Amino acid sequence: MLFNSYFFIFVFLPATLLGFHLIGKNGHHRVAISWLVAASLFFYGWWNPAYLGLILASILFNYATGVSLGVRPSKYVLAFGVAVNLSLIGYFKYANFFLDNFNVLIGANIHLEHIILPLAISFFTFQQIAFLVDAYRGLTREYNFLHYCLFVTFFPQLIAGPIVHHKEMLPQFAKDKLYRLRASHLAVGFTIFILGLCKKVLFADNIAMYASPVFDAAENGVLLTFFEAWGGALAYTFQLYFDFSGYSDMAIGIARMFGVILPINFYSPYKANNIIDFWRRWHITLSRFLRDYLYFPLGGNRKGPVRRYTNVMITMLLGGLWHGAGWTFILWGGLHGLYISINHAWNSMFADTYTHNNRTLLFSKITGRVVTFIAVVIGWVLFRAESLDGAVNMYSSMIGYNGISLPGRAEAILGGFGNTLGFTYSGMFHNDVFGNPVSGILLLFFMLLVVWFAPNTLDWLKREKPALGLDVFSTPKKSYLEWKPNVINTIFIVIIAVIAIMFIQQESEFLYFQF
């Protein structure tokens, strides 16, 4: 079931919300939680009811393992529990990938039946691995099976995160006030949800029409022009941004309608001044998981620079593989591992040489933001490409390997000098795969202004404490940027809601659902 669907907005969400509060307000908290768990399982089973058995089996196994670790911590039980979870992901997500590469390596022809990837398997499995590790460390205990089911299945964060720690969510359901319907929670939650829906259906879905044809053409071997390739790469950069930002807002908004505050998962990553800062802002809870449960156990930065860079590379390679079973994802993770290592090395060598006057700091921030943004765009090409050949075709065009094509009238201006530089004059977008170039360029420019300069949703509603962990970011202090429950804001959100709902496309899924 999609958040951006009429059935979810007008049927499922109101019915689940109303049922939860009607049951819970009379003190029937266990029944209310049961209602929410049942609704969440219905939500999950909407795509493929067959995989309800898989998530229920995963819940039963991890609950039993977690209880065992809470009563008597054992590294062998922990290792077994983690191994079972990783084996589950390994079979469904990576079996065919590894088998295909094994066949290429030895020249065999071994095949499995087509495996359909269960929705959200990476998210609910990683969340439960974190629970097992925390139980082993004595950081959390859960002996109430119903509460554990809610921790795993709570539908706002079930499909694409955030990856929630047990201690972040379950204590909120122990408070009596949570079960009473509150207008303030509805107003804040609805506002965040609508802004997220707007990002998805008005921004992400509209820029997608400029990204997909370009990448499809690259996969088919079309020699793209320099401007077509960069236009497609930038279009996907913004599509993914607004798609994931929109989903993150919608998840936080839906949870807030129930009175639950989820951890922050996305905070203006294209405003990052370096690649380390980017990963503090992009998919924050996944970065936290990889840091706490992989990078730190490997030794982090405690055993010298060589070990540090090795640990960074291992973490990012596995982070890339987490996103998908393909060499493009692995190389994307490796590229970001290289980025982060260079960033750390740069900080180590030059951090003390900067002069800290306002002009220097401003120049450093502008330069850092531009360089970081370009590096991220280059990385997204690997992330989006369906094959290495498609990625190579995109990169070749982006560096001008196929020449730089200009409009015919430019020849009269540049003459032979343009030919010397390798320019051709058949048109900047002569393959006609970028759609309407004028509207496309204007839309790209508009979105760049939004992601670089506009306050994000959480900044606007910071007075309402919309997400856990927001306090670690330096949010704007200007009062006019703060949301207030008044008539003007209500009218604005209602207008945005009507427009966004009118533009809903039933076939438009969130990009992160595939991971």
C-alpha positions in Angstrom: 0.0 0.0 0.0 1.4 3.4 -1.0 1.3 6.5 1.2 0.5 8.4 -2.0 -2.7 6.5 -2.8 -6.3 7.4 -2.4 -7.1 4.2 -0.5 -4.4 4.9 2.0 -5.3 8.6 2.5 -9.0 8.3 2.6 -9.7 4.8 4.0 -6.8 3.0 5.7 -5.2 5.9 7.6 -8.4 7.4 9.0 -9.8 4.0 9.9 -6.6 2.9 11.7 -6.2 6.3 13.4 -9.8 6.4 14.6 -9.8 2.8 15.8 -6.6 3.2 17.7 -7.8 6.2 19.6 -11.3 5.0 20.2 -10.0 1.8 21.7 -7.2 3.3 23.6 -8.9 6.3 25.2 -10.9 4.0 27.6 -7.7 2.4 28.9 -7.7 -0.6 26.6 -4.1 -0.1 25.7 -3.2 -3.7 24.8 -6.2 -3.9 22.6 -5.3 -0.6 20.9 -1.8 -1.9 20.3 -3.2 -5.1 18.9 -5.4 -3.1 16.5 -2.3 -1.2 15.4 -0.2 -4.3 14.9 -3.1 -5.9 12.9 -3.5 -2.8 10.7 0.3 -2.7 10.1 0.3 -6.4 9.0 -2.6 -5.6 6.7 -0.6 -2.7 5.3 2.4 -4.9 4.7 0.4 -7.7 3.2 -1.4 -5.4 0.8 1.3 -6.0 -1.9 1.8 -9.8 -1.4 0.0 -11.6 1.4 2.3 -14.6 0.9 5.1 -12.7 2.6 3.2 -12.1 5.8 4.4 -15.5 6.9 8.0 -14.4 6.3 7.8 -11.3 8.5 5.9 -13.1 11.2 8.5 -15.9 11.3 11.3 -13.3 11.5 9.5 -11.6 14.4 9.0 -14.9 16.3 12.7 -15.9 15.8 14.2 -12.6 16.8 11.8 -12.1 19.7 12.8 -15.5 21.1 16.5 -14.8 20.5 16.3 -11.4 22.1 14.6 -12.7 25.2 17.3 -15.4 25.5 20.0 -12.7 25.2 18.3 -10.5 27.7 18.1 -13.3 30.3 21.6 -14.8 29.6 23.8 -12.9 27.2 25.8 -15.2 25.0 28.0 -14.2 22.0 27.2 -17.6 20.4 23.5 -17.0 20.6 24.0 -13.5 19.2 26.2 -14.7 16.4 23.6 -17.3 15.5 20.8 -14.8 15.5 22.7 -12.3 13.4 23.7 -15.1 11.0 20.1 -16.3 10.5 19.0 -12.7 9.8 21.8 -12.2 7.3 21.1 -15.5 5.7 17.5 -14.5 5.2 18.5 -11.3 3.4 21.3 -13.2 1.6 18.9 -15.7 0.0 16.1 -13.3 -1.0 18.2 -10.4 -2.0 21.6 -11.7 -3.1 21.3 -15.4 -4.0 20.9 -14.8 -7.8 23.5 -12.1 -7.8 26.2 -14.3 -6.3 25.1 -17.3 -8.3 25.3 -15.3 -11.6 28.9 -14.2 -10.7 29.8 -17.7 -9.7 28.6 -19.0 -13.1 30.7 -16.4 -14.9 33.7 -17.2 -12.8 33.7 -21.0 -13.4 31.7 -21.1 -16.6 28.8 -22.9 -15.1 25.0 -22.6 -15.8 23.4 -23.0 -12.4 20.2 -21.2 -11.8 17.6 -20.7 -9.1 13.9 -20.0 -9.7 13.1 -16.3 -9.9 13.1 -15.0 -6.3 10.7 -12.1 -5.6 12.3 -9.7 -3.1 10.0 -9.4 0.0 9.1 -5.8 0.6 11.2 -4.0 3.3 13.2 -7.1 4.2 16.4 -5.0 4.6 14.7 -2.5 6.9 12.9 -4.9 9.3 15.9 -7.3 9.4 18.4 -4.6 10.2 16.1 -3.2 12.8 15.9 -6.6 14.5 19.7 -7.2 14.2 20.2 -3.9 16.1 17.7 -5.2 18.7 19.6 -8.4 19.2 22.9 -6.6 19.6 21.4 -4.1 22.1 19.8 -7.0 24.0 23.3 -8.7 24.2 24.8 -5.5 25.5 22.1 -5.1 28.1 20.9 -1.8 26.6 17.3 -3.1 26.0 15.0 -5.9 27.1 11.6 -6.7 25.7 9.6 -9.6 27.2 6.2 -8.4 25.9 5.6 -10.1 22.6 2.8 -7.7 21.5 5.1 -4.7 22.1 7.9 -6.3 20.1 5.5 -6.9 17.2 4.6 -3.2 17.2 8.3 -2.3 17.3 8.9 -4.2 14.1 5.6 -3.7 12.2 4.6 -0.1 13.0 3.5 0.8 9.5 4.7 4.4 9.1 8.4 3.3 9.4 8.0 -0.4 8.2 8.6 -0.1 4.5 11.5 2.3 4.0 12.6 3.4 7.5 13.7 5.1 9.6 15.5 2.2 11.2 14.2 2.6 14.8 15.9 1.6 18.0 13.6 -0.2 20.5 14.3 2.4 23.2 13.2 5.2 20.8 9.7 4.0 20.1 8.3 1.6 22.7 8.5 3.9 25.8 6.2 6.3 23.9 3.5 3.7 23.9 3.7 3.3 27.7 2.3 6.9 28.1 -1.4 7.1 28.7 -1.7 10.4 26.9 -0.6 8.8 23.7 -4.0 7.0 23.4 -6.0 10.2 23.5 -6.7 11.9 20.2 -5.1 15.4 20.3 -5.7 18.1 17.8 -2.1 19.4 18.1 -0.7 16.0 17.0 -3.2 15.8 14.1 -2.4 19.3 13.0 1.4 18.8 13.1 1.2 15.3 11.6 -1.1 16.3 8.8 1.1 19.3 7.9 4.2 17.2 7.7 2.4 14.5 5.8 1.1 16.9 3.2 4.4 18.6 2.7 5.9 15.2 2.1 3.2 14.2 -0.3 3.8 17.5 -2.2 7.5 16.6 -2.5 6.7 13.2 -3.9 3.9 13.9 -6.4 4.7 17.5 -7.5 8.5 17.4 -7.4 9.9 13.8 -7.6 7.3 12.4 -10.0 7.5 15.4 -12.4 11.3 15.5 -12.6 11.4 11.7 -13.1 10.2 12.2 -16.7 13.5 13.9 -17.5 15.7 11.3 -15.7 14.3 7.9 -16.8 14.5 8.4 -20.6 18.1 9.5 -20.4 19.3 6.5 -18.3 17.2 4.2 -20.5 18.9 5.6 -23.6 22.3 5.1 -22.0 21.5 1.4 -21.3 20.5 1.0 -25.0 23.9 2.4 -26.1 22.6 5.8 -27.4 25.5 8.3 -27.7 24.1 11.0 -25.5 25.2 14.6 -25.7 27.1 16.3 -22.9 24.0 18.3 -21.8 21.6 15.4 -22.1 23.8 13.2 -19.8 24.2 16.0 -17.2 20.5 16.9 -17.5 19.5 13.3 -16.8 22.0 12.9 -13.9 20.8 16.1 -12.3 17.2 15.1 -12.8 17.7 11.8 -11.0 19.6 13.6 -8.3 16.6 15.7 -7.5 14.1 12.9 -8.1 15.8 10.7 -5.5 16.1 13.7 -3.1 12.5 14.7 -3.2 11.3 11.1 -3.3 13.2 10.1 -0.2 12.6 13.4 1.6 8.9 13.1 0.8 8.7 9.6 2.2 10.6 10.6 5.3 8.3 13.5 6.0 5.2 11.4 5.4 6.4 8.7 7.7 7.1 11.2 10.5 3.8 12.9 9.8 1.7 9.7 10.0 3.4 8.6 13.2 2.8 12.0 14.8 -0.9 11.7 14.1 -0.7 8.7 16.5 1.3 10.9 18.9 4.6 9.0 18.1 7.8 10.9 17.4 10.2 9.0 15.0 13.9 9.7 14.7 15.1 12.0 12.0 16.1 10.3 8.8 16.7 13.0 6.3 18.0 16.6 6.8 18.8 18.7 3.7 21.8 16.6 2.6 22.5 18.7 -0.5 23.3 21.6 1.8 26.3 19.5 3.1 29.6 21.3 2.9 31.6 18.0 2.7 30.9 14.3 2.0 31.1 13.4 5.7 28.4 16.0 6.4 26.4 14.6 3.6 26.3 11.1 5.3 25.2 12.8 8.5 22.2 14.1 6.7 21.3 11.4 4.2 19.5 8.2 5.4 20.5 9.2 8.9 19.3 6.0 10.7 21.1 3.7 8.2 24.3 5.7 8.6 23.8 5.3 12.4 23.3 1.6 12.0 26.4 1.1 9.9 28.5 3.3 12.2 27.3 1.7 15.5 27.1 -2.0 14.4 29.8 -2.2 11.7 32.3 0.6 11.7 32.8 0.9 15.4 33.1 -2.9 15.9 35.7 -3.0 13.1 37.8 -0.6 15.2 36.5 2.7 13.9 39.3 5.3 13.9 41.0 4.0 17.1 43.7 1.9 15.4 45.5 4.4 13.1 44.8 6.0 9.8 45.3 3.0 7.6 42.9 0.9 9.6 40.5 3.8 9.7 40.4 4.1 6.0 40.1 0.4 5.6 37.1 0.3 8.0 35.5 3.2 6.1 35.8 1.4 2.8 34.5 -1.9 4.2 31.5 -0.1 5.8 30.6 1.8 2.6 31.1 -1.2 0.3 28.7 -3.2 2.5 26.4 -0.1 2.7 26.3 0.0 -1.1 25.6 -3.8 -1.3 22.8 -3.2 1.2 21.0 -1.0 -1.3 21.0 -3.6 -4.1 22.4 -6.8 -5.5 24.6 -5.4 -8.3 28.1 -4.2 -9.0 26.8 -0.7 -9.6 25.7 -0.5 -6.0 29.0 -2.0 -4.7 31.0 0.5 -6.8 28.7 3.3 -5.6 29.5 2.4 -2.0 33.2 2.1 -2.8 33.2 5.5 -4.5 31.6 7.1 -1.3 34.1 5.2 0.8 36.9 6.8 -1.3 35.2 10.2 -0.9 35.0 9.9 2.9 38.6 8.7 3.1 39.8 11.7 1.1 37.6 14.0 3.3 39.2 12.6 6.4 42.7 12.9 5.0 42.1 16.5 3.9 40.8 17.4 7.4 43.9 15.8 8.9 46.3 17.7 6.7 44.7 21.1 6.4 42.2 21.6 9.2 44.7 23.8 11.2 45.8 25.9 8.3 42.5 27.8 7.7 42.1 31.4 8.7 38.7 31.8 10.3 37.6 35.2 9.1 34.0 35.5 7.8 35.1 35.9 4.1 37.3 32.8 4.2 34.6 30.7 5.9 32.0 31.8 3.4 34.2 31.0 0.5 35.0 27.6 2.0 31.3 26.8 2.6 30.3 27.7 -1.0 33.2 25.8 -2.5 32.6 22.8 -0.3 28.9 22.7 -1.0 29.4 22.9 -4.8 32.2 20.3 -4.8 30.2 17.9 -2.6 27.1 18.3 -4.7 29.0 17.5 -7.9 30.6 14.5 -6.3 27.2 13.2 -5.1 25.7 13.7 -8.6 28.6 11.6 -10.1 27.9 8.9 -7.6 24.2 8.8 -8.3 24.9 7.8 -11.9 26.2 4.4 -10.6 23.3 4.2 -8.2 20.7 4.7 -10.9 22.3 2.8 -13.8 21.0 -0.7 -14.4 24.3 -2.0 -15.6 28.0 -1.1 -15.7 27.7 -0.5 -19.4 24.9 2.0 -18.9 27.0 3.8 -16.2 30.0 3.9 -18.5 27.9 5.4 -21.3 26.6 8.1 -19.0 30.1 9.0 -17.6 31.5 9.1 -21.2 28.9 11.6 -22.2 29.3 13.6 -19.0 33.0 14.2 -19.5 32.5 15.1 -23.2 34.0 11.9 -24.6 31.3 11.9 -27.3 31.9 15.6 -28.0 29.9 18.6 -26.9 27.0 19.4 -29.2 25.8 23.0 -29.5 23.0 24.7 -31.4 23.6 25.3 -35.0 23.7 29.1 -34.7 26.7 28.7 -32.3 28.9 27.7 -35.3 28.7 31.2 -36.8 30.0 32.6 -33.5 32.7 30.1 -32.7 33.7 29.1 -36.2 36.8 26.9 -36.5 37.7 27.5 -32.9 34.7 25.4 -31.9 35.8 22.6 -34.2 39.2 22.7 -32.6 37.7 22.2 -29.2 35.7 19.2 -30.5 32.3 21.0 -30.5 29.6 19.8 -32.9 26.5 21.8 -34.0 23.6 19.4 -34.2 21.9 20.7 -31.0 22.5 20.4 -27.3 19.7 17.8 -26.9 19.5 16.3 -30.4 18.7 12.8 -29.3 15.3 14.0 -27.9 15.5 11.9 -24.8 15.5 14.8 -22.3 11.9 15.9 -23.0 11.3 19.7 -23.3 14.8 21.2 -22.7 13.5 24.6 -21.7 11.0 23.5 -19.1 13.5 20.8 -17.9 16.3 23.2 -17.3 14.0 25.7 -15.5 12.7 22.8 -13.3 16.3 21.7 -12.5 17.3 25.3 -11.6 14.2 25.7 -9.4 14.9 22.5 -7.6 18.5 23.4 -7.1 17.4 26.7 -5.4 15.0 24.8 -3.2 17.5 22.1 -2.0 20.2 24.7 -1.4 18.4 27.6 0.1 14.8 26.8 1.3 14.2 25.7 4.9 13.2 22.1 5.1 10.0 20.7 6.7 11.6 19.9 10.0 13.1 23.4 10.3 9.7 25.0 9.6 8.0 22.9 12.4 11.0 22.8 14.8 8.9 24.4 17.6 6.8 21.2 17.7 9.8 18.9 18.0 8.8 16.9 14.9 11.6 14.3 15.1 14.0 12.7 17.5 17.6 13.9 17.0 16.7 17.2 15.3 18.6 19.0 18.1 22.0 18.0 16.7 21.4 20.2 13.6 21.8 23.9 13.7 18.3 25.0 12.5 17.5 28.5 11.3 16.6 30.9 14.2 14.4 33.3 12.3 10.9 33.3 13.9 9.1 33.8 10.6 10.3 30.4 9.5 8.5 28.7 12.4 5.2 27.0 11.8 2.3 28.2 13.9 -1.3 26.7 14.1 -3.0 29.7 12.6 -5.5 30.5 9.9 -2.9 31.4 7.2 -1.0 28.2 7.6 -4.2 26.2 7.7 -5.3 27.7 4.4 -1.9 27.2 2.9 -1.7 23.5 3.8 -5.3 22.8 2.7 -4.5 24.3 -0.7 -1.3 22.3 -1.0 -3.2 19.2 0.1 -5.8 19.6 -2.6 -3.2 20.2 -5.3 -1.1 17.3 -4.3 -4.0 14.8 -4.0 -5.1 15.9 -7.5 -1.7 14.9 -8.9 -1.4 11.5 -7.3 -0.3 8.8 -9.7 -1.4 5.4 -8.5 1.6 3.7 -10.2 4.2 5.9 -8.7 6.1 4.0 -6.0 8.8 5.3 -3.7 12.3 4.6 -5.0 13.5 3.3 -1.7 10.9 0.6 -1.6 13.2 -1.5 -3.9 16.0 -1.5 -1.3 
